[in-house]
Amino acid sequence: MSSSNPTSLGEEPAFQPLNAEEVRSCLLKAVDFISNYYSSVESMAVLPDVKPGYLRDQLMASPPMLPSPFDDTVNELKNSVVPGITHWASPNFFAFFPSTNSAAAIAGDLIASALNTVGFSWQAAPAATEMEVLALDWLAQLLCFPTSFMSSGSGSGGGVILGTTSEAILVTLVAARDAALCRTGSGGGVTGVPRLAVYASNQTHPTFFKACRIAGFDPGNIRFIPTGPETDYGLDPTKLREVMQADVHAGFVPTYVCATVGSTSSNAVDPVGAIADVAIMFSAWVHVDAAYAGSACICPEFRHHLDGVERVDSISISPHKWLLTCLDCSCLYVRHTHRLRDSLETKPEYLKNEASESGSVTDFKDMQVGIGRRFRGLKLWMVMRTYGTAKLQEHIRRHVAMAKMFEDFVRADDRFELVVPRNFALVCFRMKASGVIKDEHADKTNRLLMENLNKSGRMYLTHTIVGGRFVLRFVVGSSLQEERHVRSAWELIKNITREMLHQQQHNIAIV
């Protein structure tokens, strides 16, 4: 009898990690855990009260030799891991930009994980490849993109789902770099790289600088163009043209411009069409980072922020931020997919096949940094298929309306000021320098307000620096958020502000 089967002498059954009944048992317990988490997360402190290294102290220092019941694993998850989670899912989470989720997305991610396809080529995963193509084209239609960005269009464009916007910027930088080298007679060689220059506003996400370094651009050739309140911190096309022209005169080659729709600090919006017009004058690649705010453009009232997109070379949008599709899901669209493939394509013998050689299919390995990839298209398709355009638009509009409500609260309270006009669902505000708060102490006071709010465990928000001033960022966007959570957060802000001002007045009286 084979040693892989149990024997009459009591031999243990062979290890079966995908035993159907065990899969069902574990998943049902996982589903219960998830359901219970979402029903109770509102009552949990948003920021955990733990110290660095806490988890190593609570869990085993070494991996176990023998198996344990799955229940033991889940109990450790509940008792040790959850208490150390910063609860992005909490309706009291108002920090950074949201990381949204939904029942359809969770189900899609679960099924994709179970199928466990590795879709580097069409042949390796035909349905996964075609699902991704379809989901990207659906999203492009929701965003009213020109057909030049769609695989089903008449042009040579299309898209790919990557992990993050960082990857989208990196691969387009590499494609732009290689195109510029060829255009200037360097033949793709690295000797011409020191002459290449790239451009963005000083509000651009720091991932741009990081991606430039990885792609080989000289840090000294990365131009961050100053912005100010006169353009609501958006990039001024006139200043961009002046800087690019000066570079040409100095012997540099303008290579890449990164425009942003919804910057992280203040939700600033760069004028896409005007920036594209400038970039075209210098044959530079123009990319639009619309990771957060791009999702809002499925609503007609916000679509104007993407006017001129038909003239850009690429655009990235992350449905995992605001379109109910869990991490990770960043959609990159390019007008000419061959420009990515020219830089990223790889053809080892063991991956050659008739479908790929025919040129009639998409092999996503040639549009990304790595080779292997997850079945991300499934969850994005399931979200759009399940909720439809109407519900997705309702989701965006509800968050924007709640942010508008919070903005009105701030505007009506003379202790606070709005720092920049609200765009989408981010409100940038701060306590005014007035009364007991002197100008030189305003930043310190606002930082203390943020720290007190976050230490309460009842909400979490973050800060930025705008125009040299310390600013509080209040972002509506959690999938569980309702109007009552925004109202409760404002009441907490008012109460802690009142306590702080009372304490300062008391300190002055003592002095």
Salt bridges, closest charged atoms under 4 A:
GLU42 OE2 - ARG484 NH1 2.74
GLU42 OE2 - HIS485 NE2 3.03
ASP71 OD1 - LYS29 NZ 2.91
ASP109 OD1 - ARG374 NH2 3.13
ASP109 OD1 - LYS379 NZ 3.36
GLU132 OE1 - ARG373 NH1 2.72
ASP178 OD1 - ARG177 NE 2.90
GLU230 OE2 - LYS239 NZ 3.73
ASP247 OD2 - ARG223 NE 2.99
ASP277 OD1 - ARG311 NE 2.82
GLU301 OE2 - ARG397 NE 2.69
ASP307 OD1 - ARG303 NH1 3.72
GLU310 OE2 - ARG311 NH1 3.13
ASP313 OD1 - ARG335 NH2 3.63
ASP313 OD1 - ARG339 NH1 3.12
ASP328 OD1 - ARG374 NH1 3.59
ASP328 OD1 - ARG376 NE 2.93
ASP342 OD2 - HIS338 ND1 3.34
GLU349 OE1 - LYS352 NZ 3.24
ASP366 OD1 - LYS365 NZ 2.84
GLU394 OE1 - LYS391 NZ 3.29
GLU407 OE2 - ARG411 NH2 3.01
GLU407 OE1 - ARG422 NE 2.94
ASP408 OD2 - LYS404 NZ 2.99
ASP413 OD2 - ARG415 NH2 2.76
GLU417 OE2 - ARG430 NE 3.38
GLU417 OE2 - ARG469 NH1 3.34
ASP443 OD1 - ARG430 NH1 2.85
GLU482 OE1 - ARG484 NE 2.98
GLU483 OE2 - ARG487 NH2 2.97
GLU491 OE2 - LYS494 NZ 3.13
